[in-house]
Amino acid sequence: MQITASLVKELRERTGAGMMDCKKALQEADGDIEAAIEEMRKSGAANAAKKAGRVAAEGIITIKQTGNNAIILEINCETDFVAKDENFLNFADMVLDAIDSQAPADVDSLMSLTVANQSLEEANQQLIAKVGEKITVRRYEKRSSDGQLGSYLHGNRIGVIVELDGGDEGLAKDLAMHIAASKPVCISEDQVSQDILDKEKEIFSAQAAESGKPADIIEKMVSGRIKKFLKEITLLGQPYVKDPDQTVEKLLTSANASVTSFIRFEVGEGIEKKEDNFAEEVMSQAKGA
């Protein structure tokens, strides 16, 4: 029987297992989805699938830089304990090397790559079964540049790659450290979206109106706060962390350099973490006893 994409999709939705696991199970079951589910449960794949609904907001950021080529990768797990596990770290290295050597187009393509006679998806599922937590390859970026690339890892929780036109390796590394610490949204004011500006102006206007001052004074207050806000969120406007008396823009000007782009990853950013209520958990277990 032909194993169609829709059949694989249905099995993924019903089990939460990875694409390659589902495809393999359907092939072995000759397209019988119920038989495939039963075999997945027997093999332990279903146990890994049960973890698919959990929140994985811990993990690591890792970077591989070779000359003017750099890769930044985030892999998530459920606890910082597993994030330090040797098996987890080895898997991260395997994924990083696969990105470097095979240049996949996206995460789905990445997980279907074959490494050491198995797909990364299969290796991922095996790791889940071994450590007992949900493991997710969340995102990666790969950069190549004719300019100067710098990278910085703060522990394994924040990673930055920065690309310069001009400057040197030391400046690129220092700016990567600055970006890690100061968390700019973009390089310059002209890159800030109008939506963000309108939203902040609305907030500042409402706050200023409570002062009861005349409209022209309120307008000046709002304008001043917007200028301050733009300096805070743009790389060029921020005080340089190693010398707060000068901005990053002045630092770059003195070095005859400019920032072309930067990437900043922080573990779990944007993932809604589950807040456990210990009392409710105990009560739930007591009721079930």
PAMI-769612 format. One record per residue (C-alpha): x, y, z; residue in one letter. Coordinates in steps of 0.25 Angstrom, whole numbers, plus 2048, in hexadecimal, padded with zeros to 3 digits. Layout:
<atoms>
XYZA...
</atoms>
This chain:
<atoms>
800800800M80580E7FDQ808816809I803824806T80683180DA7F8832812S7F9824819L80682981FV800836824K7F482E82AE7FD825832L805831836R7F983883BE7F482B843R801828849T80983584AG81582C845A82083283AG81D83182BM828827829M82381E834D81581E82EC81981B820K822810825K81680A82DA80C80B822L816804818Q8187F9822E8097F8824A8067F8815D7FE805817G7F5800822D7F580C82BI7EF804837E7FA7FA836A804804835A7FF80B842I8007FE849E80E7FB844E812809848M80D806856R8157F9857K8227FF852S82180B85CG81F816851A811818857A81881B865N82082685EA81482B857A80C82D864K817837868K81483F85BA809848862G81384C86DR81985A86EV82885986BA82D86786EA83B864874E84785F86BG853865865I85886F85BI86486A853T86D871849I87786B83EK880875838Q88A87282DT89087F827G886887821N87B87C822N87387B82FA867873834I85E875840I85486B845L84A869850E84685C855I83C85B860N83885186BC830852878E83A854883T84885A884D84C84C88AF84B84687CV851852876A85E84E87CK85C83F879D868839870E85E832867N85683F865F863847862L86883C859N85B83D851F85C84C850A86A84B84AD865840840M85A84A83CV86485683AL86D84D832D862849829A85E857826I86C85B823D86F84F81AS86184E813Q85B85C813A84C858815P842862811A83A86281ED83885A82BV82F850824D83984D81AS84484D824L83D84282CM83B839820S84A83981DL85282C81FT85D82C829V86481F82DA85A816826N84E81C82CQ84682982BS847834835L839833838E83B82483CE847828844A83E83384BN83482984EQ83E81F854Q84482A85DL83682E862I83481F866A84281F86DK84182C875V83282C877G82F83A872E82A841866K83584585DI833850852T83C855847V836863847R83E86C83ER84B86F837Y85187A82FE85E878826K866884821R871886817S877893815S88289A80DD8838A4819G8878A1827Q87F89782FL87F89783EG87888D848S87688C857Y86F882860L86B88686EH86C879875G86287186CN85687986ER859885865I860885858G86389084EV869891840I86C89F83AV8718A382CE8798AF82AL87E8B781ED88C8BC822G8918BA830G8998AE835D8968A183DE8988A784AG88D8B2847L8848A8842A88589F84FK8838AB858D8778AF850L8718A1851A8738A2860M86C8AF861H8608AA859I85F89E862A85F8A886EA8578B3869S84D8AC860K84A8B6855P83E8B484CV8458B983FC8518C083AI84C8CE838S83F8D783AE83B8D682BD8398C782DQ82F8C9839V8218C5833S8168D0833Q80D8C783BD8178C6847I8188D5847L8098D7846D8078CE852K8128D485BE80D8E2857K7FF8DE85BE8048D9869I80D8E586BF8028EF868S7F88E8871A8038E987CQ8068F787AA7F78FB879A7F68F7888E7FF90388BS7F590D888G7FE916881K7FB91E874P7FA916867A80791D861D80F91986EI80990B86CI80D90A85EE81C90E862K81C90386DM8178F8863V8218FD859S82C8FC863G8288EE868R8278E9859I8368EE857K83A8E7864K8338DA860F8398DA852L8478DB858K8448CF862E83F8C5857I8498C984CT8578C484CL85D8D1847L8568D9851G85A8D085DQ8658D4867P8718CB864Y8728C1870V8818C2871K8818D1870D8738D7874P8788E5871D8778E2862Q86C8DC859T86E8D0850V86D8D9845E8798E2849K8818D584CL87E8D083EL8818DE837T88F8DE83FS8928D1839A88D8D482BN8838C882CA8758C582BS86B8BA82FV8658B3823T85D8A982BS85C8A2839F85489683EI85189484DR84C887852F848885861E843878866V834877867G831885863E82288685EG81F878863I81387986DE81887187AK80F869882K80E86E890E80C862899D8038638A5N80885A8B0F7FC85A8B8A7F38578ADE7FC84B8A8E7FC8458B6V7ED8468B7M7EC8408A9S7F48348ADQ7EC8338BAA7DF8328B2K7E58288A9G7EA81F8B4A
</atoms>
